[in-house]
Amino acid sequence: MYLGKIVETGPTSELFARPRHPYTRALLDAAPSADPEIERSRRMSFLVGDPPSPSSPPPGCRFHTRCPISEQVCEIAEPMLRLVDERSQVACHLA
């Protein structure tokens, strides 16, 4: 969920193995690993920019102001949750 909107749903194991929404990927990338070897070798990625105001979210996709793959359609049209396989949904124009 980002700024009050669900961005991705699905079985836990699938969500962790193959996150489709850029915000889901960012959340999972931010979680540390309990394994020191994995933690030392993992690549850190950071979201740029400031989060928008929840009381005045931007038009289009609420995540587009911080999204690393955002395109013009993301600024204009709000993506709706859509099925991407039989048990998973994502609200992203580009996923």
N, CA, C and O of each residue as an XYZ file, in Angstrom:
380
protein
N       0.847     -1.167      0.000
C       0.000      0.000      0.000
C       0.898      1.237      0.000
O       1.883      1.308      0.736
N       0.539      2.204     -0.837
C       1.282      3.454     -0.908
C       0.281      4.595     -0.912
O      -0.596      4.650     -1.775
N       0.403      5.501      0.040
C      -0.500      6.643      0.189
C      -1.964      6.225      0.127
O      -2.777      6.863     -0.541
N      -2.286      5.148      0.833
C      -3.665      4.717      0.958
C      -4.204      3.872     -0.173
O      -5.382      3.516     -0.150
N      -3.398      3.535     -1.157
C      -3.847      2.705     -2.277
C      -3.051      1.409     -2.307
O      -1.834      1.412     -2.126
N      -3.746      0.309     -2.536
C      -3.069     -0.977     -2.679
C      -2.352     -0.984     -4.024
O      -2.957     -0.695     -5.056
N      -1.068     -1.314     -4.010
C      -0.297     -1.337     -5.254
C      -0.017     -2.750     -5.747
O       0.248     -2.958     -6.931
N      -0.077     -3.733     -4.829
C       0.191     -5.109     -5.251
C      -0.383     -6.088     -4.231
O      -0.312     -5.865     -3.022
N      -0.949     -7.172     -4.743
C      -1.434     -8.257     -3.900
C      -1.019     -9.580     -4.521
O      -0.765     -9.675     -5.722
N      -0.957    -10.588     -3.678
C      -0.641    -11.924     -4.175
C      -0.158    -12.804     -3.050
O      -0.011    -12.346     -1.916
N       0.092    -14.074     -3.354
C       0.623    -14.978     -2.346
C       1.983    -14.478     -1.847
O       2.808    -14.001     -2.626
N       2.194    -14.595     -0.562
C       3.410    -14.074      0.069
C       4.676    -14.570     -0.620
O       5.565    -13.778     -0.933
N       4.759    -15.861     -0.852
C       5.980    -16.415     -1.448
C       6.239    -15.829     -2.837
O       7.384    -15.557     -3.197
N       5.182    -15.636     -3.607
C       5.338    -15.068     -4.948
C       5.686    -13.584     -4.890
O       6.504    -13.099     -5.671
N       5.061    -12.872     -3.963
C       5.328    -11.444     -3.808
C       6.796    -11.195     -3.456
O       7.428    -10.283     -3.989
N       7.326    -12.015     -2.553
C       8.726    -11.865     -2.162
C       9.678    -12.320     -3.265
O      10.747    -11.735     -3.436
N       9.308    -13.340     -4.004
C      10.180    -13.867     -5.066
C      10.173    -12.996     -6.316
O      11.204    -12.832     -6.968
N       8.998    -12.431     -6.653
C       8.871    -11.644     -7.878
C       8.013    -10.411     -7.671
O       6.898    -10.353     -8.190
N       8.496     -9.423     -6.927
C       7.692     -8.205     -6.773
C       7.564     -7.488     -8.112
O       8.548     -7.326     -8.834
N       6.362     -7.065     -8.432
C       6.133     -6.444     -9.745
C       6.041     -4.920     -9.674
O       6.452     -4.230    -10.608
N       5.511     -4.400     -8.586
C       5.376     -2.941     -8.475
C       6.701     -2.355     -7.973
O       7.324     -2.930     -7.081
N       7.137     -1.228     -8.528
C       8.403     -0.619     -8.090
C       8.428     -0.291     -6.593
O       9.489     -0.359     -5.972
N       7.289      0.062     -6.005
C       7.276      0.346     -4.571
C       7.473     -0.932     -3.760
O       8.188     -0.920     -2.758
N       6.859     -2.016     -4.172
C       7.061     -3.303     -3.499
C       8.524     -3.696     -3.560
O       9.088     -4.153     -2.566
N       9.148     -3.519     -4.731
C      10.585     -3.829     -4.874
C      11.408     -2.965     -3.927
O      12.338     -3.458     -3.288
N      11.073     -1.682     -3.832
C      11.820     -0.776     -2.953
C      11.679     -1.186     -1.488
O      12.653     -1.146     -0.736
N      10.478     -1.578     -1.084
C      10.275     -2.025      0.294
C      11.102     -3.271      0.590
O      11.762     -3.350      1.626
N      11.067     -4.233     -0.306
C      11.818     -5.467     -0.094
C      13.320     -5.226     -0.134
O      14.065     -5.859      0.614
N      13.769     -4.333     -0.986
C      15.205     -3.992     -1.040
C      15.675     -3.334      0.255
O      16.846     -3.443      0.620
N      14.768     -2.655      0.947
C      15.143     -1.948      2.179
C      15.224     -2.871      3.390
O      15.815     -2.506      4.406
N      14.645     -4.049      3.293
C      14.636     -4.979      4.427
C      15.988     -5.672      4.555
O      16.468     -6.264      3.588
N      16.606     -5.609      5.723
C      17.901     -6.275      5.905
C      17.752     -7.794      5.941
O      16.684     -8.321      6.252
N      18.818     -8.469      5.626
C      18.841     -9.928      5.685
C      19.480    -10.369      7.002
O      20.407     -9.728      7.499
N      18.980    -11.458      7.553
C      19.564    -12.007      8.781
C      20.878    -12.733      8.494
O      21.657    -12.998      9.409
N      21.119    -13.050      7.239
C      22.348    -13.748      6.846
C      23.441    -12.711      6.573
O      23.295    -11.911      5.648
N      24.533    -12.700      7.350
C      25.582    -11.696      7.168
C      26.224    -11.719      5.771
O      26.597    -10.670      5.245
N      26.350    -12.897      5.178
C      26.927    -12.989      3.823
C      26.038    -12.287      2.802
O      26.518    -11.528      1.960
N      24.762    -12.544      2.888
C      23.815    -11.894      1.970
C      23.789    -10.393      2.223
O      23.762     -9.603      1.279
N      23.798    -10.002      3.476
C      23.741     -8.583      3.831
C      24.952     -7.831      3.289
O      24.813     -6.715      2.789
N      26.131     -8.426      3.381
C      27.342     -7.768      2.872
C      27.329     -7.618      1.358
O      27.846     -6.638      0.821
N      26.745     -8.577      0.681
C      26.812     -8.556     -0.779
C      25.588     -7.922     -1.442
O      25.580     -7.724     -2.657
N      24.566     -7.605     -0.668
C      23.357     -7.077     -1.312
C      23.546     -5.651     -1.785
O      24.310     -4.868     -1.220
N      22.837     -5.358     -2.816
C      22.917     -4.034     -3.439
C      21.836     -3.155     -2.819
O      20.672     -3.547     -2.738
N      22.226     -1.996     -2.394
C      21.278     -1.059     -1.787
C      20.706     -0.147     -2.878
O      21.432      0.336     -3.747
N      19.418      0.070     -2.813
C      18.796      1.033     -3.721
C      17.936      1.965     -2.867
O      17.307      1.542     -1.897
N      17.927      3.210     -3.240
C      17.216      4.217     -2.467
C      16.240      4.957     -3.370
O      16.534      5.243     -4.530
N      15.084      5.257     -2.817
C      14.130      6.079     -3.547
C      14.591      7.525     -3.479
O      15.069      7.980     -2.440
N      14.450      8.239     -4.569
C      14.836      9.649     -4.594
C      13.600     10.514     -4.389
O      12.471     10.078     -4.615
N      13.833     11.716     -3.965
C      12.739     12.665     -3.788
C      12.002     12.493     -2.483
O      12.209     11.524     -1.752
N      11.144     13.443     -2.205
C      10.349     13.424     -0.989
C       9.000     12.770     -1.270
O       8.451     12.933     -2.360
N       8.465     12.039     -0.312
C       7.130     11.465     -0.512
C       6.086     12.574     -0.614
O       6.188     13.584      0.082
N       5.090     12.397     -1.471
C       4.031     13.394     -1.576
C       3.175     13.421     -0.310
O       3.232     12.501      0.506
N       2.402     14.456     -0.158
C       1.505     14.594      0.989
C       0.344     13.614      0.864
O      -0.316     13.577     -0.175
N       0.080     12.822      1.897
C      -1.071     11.916      1.852
C      -2.402     12.663      1.759
O      -3.374     12.122      1.231
N      -2.459     13.882      2.258
C      -3.706     14.643      2.193
C      -3.914     15.295      0.829
O      -5.013     15.751      0.515
N      -2.861     15.337      0.022
C      -2.969     15.900     -1.323
C      -2.085     15.092     -2.276
O      -1.072     15.596     -2.760
N      -2.468     13.837     -2.546
C      -1.628     13.001     -3.409
C      -1.582     13.540     -4.836
O      -2.503     14.228     -5.275
N      -0.512     13.226     -5.554
C      -0.397     13.708     -6.929
C      -1.402     13.007     -7.838
O      -1.902     11.933     -7.505
N      -1.699     13.615     -8.987
C      -2.591     12.949     -9.947
C      -1.888     11.740    -10.557
O      -0.667     11.610    -10.471
N      -2.657     10.877    -11.160
C      -2.083      9.685    -11.788
C      -1.674      8.676    -10.736
O      -2.341      8.529     -9.711
N      -0.586      7.988    -10.988
C      -0.067      7.022    -10.019
C       0.521      7.791     -8.839
O       1.324      8.705     -9.028
N       0.132      7.430     -7.656
C       0.605      8.154     -6.466
C       2.106      7.986     -6.250
O       2.724      8.798     -5.560
N       2.688      6.963     -6.820
C       4.110      6.692     -6.633
C       4.984      7.317     -7.723
O       6.209      7.263     -7.617
N       4.398      7.904     -8.759
C       5.192      8.347     -9.911
C       6.264      9.391     -9.575
O       7.263      9.484    -10.288
N       6.085     10.165     -8.524
C       7.079     11.194     -8.201
C       8.379     10.603     -7.659
O       9.399     11.292     -7.615
N       8.355      9.337     -7.246
C       9.546      8.677     -6.699
C       9.922      7.416     -7.478
O      10.911      6.760     -7.151
N       9.160      7.082     -8.480
C       9.319      5.825     -9.209
C      10.492      5.879    -10.192
O      10.594      6.820    -10.978
N      11.376      4.880    -10.154
C      12.517      4.879    -11.063
C      12.154      4.527    -12.510
O      12.979      4.714    -13.403
N      10.932      4.020    -12.764
C      10.556      3.655    -14.140
C       9.367      4.463    -14.656
O       8.786      4.113    -15.683
N       9.003      5.523    -13.970
C       7.835      6.321    -14.321
C       7.922      6.878    -15.742
O       8.980      7.305    -16.205
N       6.777      6.859    -16.410
C       6.641      7.467    -17.739
C       5.476      8.457    -17.702
O       4.808      8.586    -16.676
N       5.235      9.136    -18.782
C       4.222     10.192    -18.816
C       2.830      9.682    -18.430
O       2.089     10.384    -17.743
N       2.471      8.482    -18.857
C       1.151      7.940    -18.521
C       0.959      7.845    -17.012
O      -0.164      7.966    -16.523
N       2.028      7.633    -16.281
C       1.959      7.503    -14.823
C       1.560      8.822    -14.161
O       0.941      8.823    -13.097
N       1.909      9.927    -14.783
C       1.580     11.250    -14.244
C       0.118     11.619    -14.506
O      -0.434     12.493    -13.837
N      -0.499     10.960    -15.467
C      -1.839     11.348    -15.913
C      -2.930     10.399    -15.417
O      -3.937     10.838    -14.863
N      -2.727      9.114    -15.616
C      -3.774      8.128    -15.328
C      -3.437      7.286    -14.104
O      -2.334      6.753    -13.989
N      -4.394      7.172    -13.199
C      -4.206      6.333    -12.024
C      -4.339      4.871    -12.437
O      -5.358      4.489    -13.012
N      -3.339      4.052    -12.159
C      -3.438      2.636    -12.535
C      -4.388      1.893    -11.594
O      -4.380      2.120    -10.384
N      -5.187      1.024    -12.152
C      -6.106      0.208    -11.370
C      -5.458     -1.157    -11.128
O      -4.629     -1.613    -11.917
N      -5.845     -1.795    -10.034
C      -5.369     -3.150     -9.791
C      -5.844     -4.040    -10.929
O      -7.025     -4.039    -11.278
N      -4.915     -4.804    -11.507
C      -5.283     -5.735    -12.578
C      -4.587     -7.061    -12.334
O      -3.506     -7.117    -11.748
N      -5.218     -8.114    -12.788
C      -4.630     -9.434    -12.649
C      -3.394     -9.557    -13.530
O      -3.427     -9.190    -14.705
N      -2.313    -10.067    -12.970
C      -1.111    -10.325    -13.754
C      -0.854    -11.825    -13.857
O      -0.079    -12.266    -14.706
N      -1.484    -12.588    -13.018
C      -1.569    -14.037    -13.132
C      -2.786    -14.462    -12.324
O      -3.529    -13.610    -11.838
N      -2.997    -15.736    -12.176
C      -4.252    -16.185    -11.556
C      -4.447    -15.758    -10.108
O      -5.577    -15.762     -9.619
N      -3.353    -15.383     -9.395
C      -3.511    -15.038     -7.978
C      -2.896    -13.702     -7.582
O      -2.938    -13.334     -6.408
N      -2.335    -12.980     -8.520
C      -1.648    -11.723     -8.193
C      -2.238    -10.556     -8.953
O      -2.673    -10.690    -10.096
N      -2.245     -9.396     -8.288
C      -2.709     -8.162     -8.908
C      -1.667     -7.081     -8.690
O      -0.950     -7.085     -7.690
N      -1.589     -6.152     -9.638
C      -0.670     -5.026     -9.510
C      -1.330     -3.779    -10.088
O      -2.050     -3.850    -11.084
N      -1.076     -2.641     -9.453
C      -1.572     -1.361     -9.942
C      -0.377     -0.580    -10.480
O       0.158      0.305     -9.811
N       0.028     -0.921    -11.690
C       1.160     -0.252    -12.344
C       0.964     -0.348    -13.843
O       0.666     -1.422    -14.365
N       1.128      0.766    -14.540
C       0.999      0.774    -15.991
C       2.124     -0.026    -16.653
O       1.945     -0.553    -17.751
N       3.255     -0.119    -16.005
C       4.442     -0.675    -16.647
C       4.831     -2.062    -16.150
O       5.793     -2.649    -16.643
N       4.104     -2.580    -15.196
C       4.433     -3.914    -14.656
C       3.827     -5.013    -15.506
O       3.999     -6.194    -15.203
